[in-house]
Amino acid sequence: MDKNLVLKEYFGYEHFKYPQDKIIDMIMEGKEVIGILPTGFGKSIIFQVLAYMLEGISIIVSPLIALMEDQVLTLKKKKIDAVFLNSNLSYDNQLRIYQEITKNKYKLIYVSPERLENKQFLSCMEKIKISMIVVDEAHTILWAEGFRLAFGQIYAFIEKQKIRPKILALTATATNFTTQKIKEYLHLQNSVVIEVPMDRPNLFYRVVSKEDKLSYLLKYLKEHSKEKGIIYCLTRKEVEALHNKLASLNYPNTFYHGGLEVETKKKNQELFTLGESRLMICTNAFGMGIDIPDIRFVIEYQLPQSLEDLVQQMGRASRDGKYGEGIVLFSFKDLDTVHYFIAQQKDTKIRKEANKKLDALVEYCLTKRCRHSFISAYFGQKGNNCKCACDNCNKKGR
């Protein structure tokens, strides 16, 4: 089926946003593609349209349960044939889905990389035609070098297929190092990288150096009382402490981290997505791929672990293209926590790379340069000074 007809009939859009159509064409021509598109460029539309253009089933490898559940829920509302398989499902539900898959009920199946090693899943896959494998949020493939070894085994699943499926890797952020790692782990053949500028000119970037972060945060929330925002913390403990503190000061909010019960996570995500709570306090377990257009600010209450994480998280603000803010509350004390996480890595090479990334993040926080051009340069792109969209270029701010 023609890509433009699929786009209109199934998704209700008249035109593609560049380079969505270019990536689709490349895949159909037999290229294996790494697409690097900033948040808001519609990465998911690319493989969803492709799935309906191809015979058989497309497997979407997704890093987070919240991400795959959110995307499938959105697709089902559009009456798109999609399903997810994850550990949240009961055995009976999983069995039912396997049976439906063999009857070709679905065009898109969302799974974690660990699922690709599941014997029952592998047995089911032998009975169907897999036309495409998509690695969504592909920068997370580097997790194979740390706490999720299954990311390093995606290629083993590809290799098991009688006919090599089409392969697409998509992410919002990737340095040259990360792009090379994606190629290596997936053993890409006849590959091409399609990249668009990383800069988000509608976001105002600011770094605030304060020991008393809470006072600044309360003042900011009071001034933006009608806006929706995300506040990121590094640890689960800090998420819950800040959630409780804000609630006690009459700032209603919900919270999210990987240690919560499944139903609690689902409920809290829905409260924020549906706008019933305007504030989300969370770790990086929340937000990846979540499509909420009117988030007006993202605040890093504690330092993330890298500039990639920072850009990913700030990219969740103002996906509708309107004005938004990305703020870091910088404190050297936060470095102790990040260094602790890095020290847990057993591999010396991984620790060295993590420290290098942390150094770049600290440099971003301390620089007097334009923050937009700093980010562009970090990702190997050319970027001009923003003139008025960061605190260094616009001393008066907004």
Secondary structure, DSSP 4 states (H G I P E B T S, - for coil): --HHHHHHHHH--SSPPTTHHHHHHHHHTT-EEEEE--TTS-HHHHHHHHHHHSSSEEEEE-S-HHHHHHHHHHHHHTT--EEEE-TTS-HHHHHHHHHHHHTT--SEEEE-GGGGG-HHHHHHHTTS-EEEEEETTGGGGGGGGTT-GGGGGHHHHHHHSSSPPEEEEEES---HHHHHHHHHHHT-SSEEEEE-----TTEEEEEEE-S-HHHHHHHHHHHTTTSEEEEE-SSHHHHHHHHHHHHHTT---EEE-TTS-HHHHHHHHHHHHTTS-SEEEE-TTS-TT---TTEEEEEESS--SSHHHHHHHHTTS-TTSS-EEEEEEE-TTHHHHHHHHHHT---HHHHHHHHHHHHHHHHHHH--S-HHHHHHHHTT------SSSBTTT-TT--
